[in-house]
Amino acid sequence: MDYRKLKSGSDVRGAAVGENAVLTPEVVKTLGAAFALWTAQQRGKAVEEISIALGRDSRVSGPELLKAAAEGIISTGATAYDFGMCTTPAMYMAILTEGFQPDGSVMITASHHPWIMNGMKFFAQGGGIGFHDLDDILALAEKGVAAAETAGLIIEKPFLPTYQRHLMDLIINGIDPEVQKPLLGLHVVVD
């Protein structure tokens, strides 16, 4: 598999549904393992000491690809946090949020692309990874990542309610935190 063909800027994207699918669960599993290894190297930690959070959008291929990425991550000995359905900005905010703070995160999404597509957006401590960082991850995937003697754990840890509260607090503080019910009569929508 030429993983470089999946590169789209600093993301990975490809057809994930149908007979022409290239972003298969096996490919995503390998990319999850490579990202865990790359993250451990970047953080200067043993791979068994790191955690990677995973979120997905509502695409039909999302649940299966999130599961595959988690399996790849834990195959290295790292911990995978399953955030379930989430937003792309939330996946970076989790790295900064006390009580969560994974070493890295991955959003399973293809953004504005058609439903048959899916992808992976990678986040590190400094934000979204760069173009050349993705080259390093893809090179690790092409070499293959050996499985650890002991697999890590997949832990379900919903983050969206925490992120939702964070956004609500920003809005309340922006309106007037002294008002008893500053959101009364308003609808707050996050897309």
C-alpha positions in Angstrom: 0.0 0.0 0.0 1.3 3.4 -0.9 0.1 5.5 2.0 1.3 8.7 0.4 -1.6 8.5 -2.1 -3.9 9.1 0.9 -2.2 12.4 1.7 -4.4 15.5 1.4 -2.4 18.5 2.8 -1.7 17.6 6.4 -4.6 15.1 6.5 -5.3 11.6 5.2 -8.4 11.2 2.9 -9.9 8.6 0.6 -12.9 6.7 -0.4 -14.1 4.6 2.6 -17.2 3.1 1.2 -17.8 0.8 -1.8 -15.7 -1.4 -4.0 -13.2 1.5 -4.6 -12.5 2.1 -0.9 -8.9 2.8 -0.1 -9.3 4.1 3.4 -10.2 0.6 4.8 -10.3 -0.4 8.4 -6.9 -2.2 7.9 -5.3 0.9 6.5 -6.7 3.1 9.3 -5.5 0.5 11.9 -2.0 0.8 10.5 -2.2 4.6 10.5 -3.4 4.6 14.1 -0.4 2.5 15.1 2.0 4.8 13.2 0.5 7.9 14.8 0.9 6.4 18.2 4.5 5.6 17.6 5.2 9.1 16.0 3.5 10.8 19.0 5.6 8.8 21.5 8.7 9.9 19.6 7.6 13.5 19.6 6.8 13.5 23.3 10.0 11.7 24.2 8.0 8.9 26.0 7.7 5.2 25.7 4.7 4.3 23.5 3.1 2.5 26.4 3.1 5.8 28.3 1.0 7.8 25.8 -2.7 8.2 25.1 -4.4 9.1 21.9 -8.0 10.4 21.8 -10.3 9.5 18.9 -13.4 11.2 17.7 -15.6 10.9 14.6 -18.2 12.7 12.6 -21.6 11.3 11.6 -20.4 9.6 8.4 -21.6 6.0 7.9 -18.0 4.7 7.8 -17.0 6.6 11.0 -17.8 4.0 13.7 -15.9 1.2 12.0 -12.9 3.5 11.2 -12.7 4.8 14.7 -12.7 1.3 16.0 -9.9 0.3 13.6 -7.8 3.4 14.6 -8.2 2.5 18.2 -7.1 -1.1 17.6 -4.0 0.2 15.8 -3.2 2.5 18.7 -3.6 -0.1 21.4 -1.6 -2.6 19.3 1.5 -0.5 20.1 0.7 -0.6 23.9 -0.7 3.0 24.0 -4.1 3.9 25.4 -6.9 4.9 23.1 -9.7 7.2 24.3 -12.9 6.7 22.4 -14.7 10.1 22.4 -17.4 8.9 20.0 -19.1 11.5 17.9 -17.3 14.8 18.3 -16.3 17.9 16.5 -12.9 18.6 14.9 -12.1 21.6 17.2 -13.0 19.5 20.2 -10.3 17.0 19.3 -7.6 19.6 19.8 -9.3 21.2 22.8 -9.2 17.8 24.6 -5.4 18.0 24.5 -5.6 21.3 26.5 -8.5 20.3 28.8 -7.7 19.3 32.4 -9.0 15.8 33.1 -8.4 14.7 29.5 -5.1 15.9 28.0 -4.2 13.0 25.7 -0.8 13.2 24.1 -2.4 13.4 20.7 -5.8 13.0 19.0 -7.3 12.0 15.7 -10.6 13.1 14.2 -12.1 10.7 11.7 -13.7 13.0 9.1 -13.5 14.1 5.5 -14.9 17.5 6.3 -16.9 18.8 3.3 -16.2 15.9 1.0 -18.9 13.5 -0.2 -20.3 10.8 2.2 -18.3 8.0 0.6 -15.1 9.7 1.6 -13.5 9.7 5.1 -10.2 10.8 6.5 -8.0 11.4 9.5 -7.0 14.7 11.0 -4.1 14.4 13.4 -3.5 16.7 16.4 -0.4 17.0 18.6 0.4 19.2 21.6 1.0 22.3 19.3 -2.2 21.9 17.2 -2.8 20.2 13.9 0.2 18.3 12.6 2.2 19.8 9.7 2.6 18.6 6.1 6.1 17.1 6.8 4.9 15.5 10.1 2.3 13.6 8.1 5.1 12.4 5.7 6.9 10.9 8.8 3.7 9.2 10.0 3.0 7.8 6.5 6.6 6.5 6.3 6.1 4.7 9.6 2.9 3.2 8.3 4.7 2.0 5.1 7.4 0.3 7.2 4.9 -1.3 9.4 4.6 -1.0 13.2 5.4 -4.1 15.3 2.7 -5.0 17.8 3.7 -4.6 21.5 3.9 -7.6 23.8 1.0 -6.2 25.8 -1.8 -4.3 24.1 -3.0 -1.0 25.5 -6.6 -0.3 26.5 -9.5 1.4 24.7 -11.4 3.6 27.1 -14.7 5.2 26.3 -14.5 8.8 27.5 -17.1 11.2 26.1 -15.6 14.6 25.6 -18.4 16.4 23.8 -20.4 17.4 27.0 -17.2 18.9 28.5 -16.5 20.8 25.2 -20.1 21.9 25.0 -19.8 23.3 28.6 -16.6 25.1 27.6 -18.3 26.8 24.6 -21.3 27.7 26.8 -19.0 29.4 29.3 -17.3 31.4 26.6 -20.7 32.6 25.3 -22.0 33.4 28.8 -18.8 35.3 29.7 -19.0 37.1 26.3 -22.6 38.2 26.9 -22.7 39.1 30.6 -21.7 36.6 33.4 -23.5 38.7 36.0 -26.9 38.2 34.4 -28.8 35.4 36.2 -29.9 33.5 33.0 -27.8 35.0 30.2 -28.9 32.3 27.7 -32.6 32.4 28.4 -34.5 32.5 25.2 -31.4 31.9 23.0 -30.5 28.7 21.1 -26.8 27.9 20.9 -25.9 25.7 18.0 -22.4 24.3 17.4 -21.7 23.0 13.9 
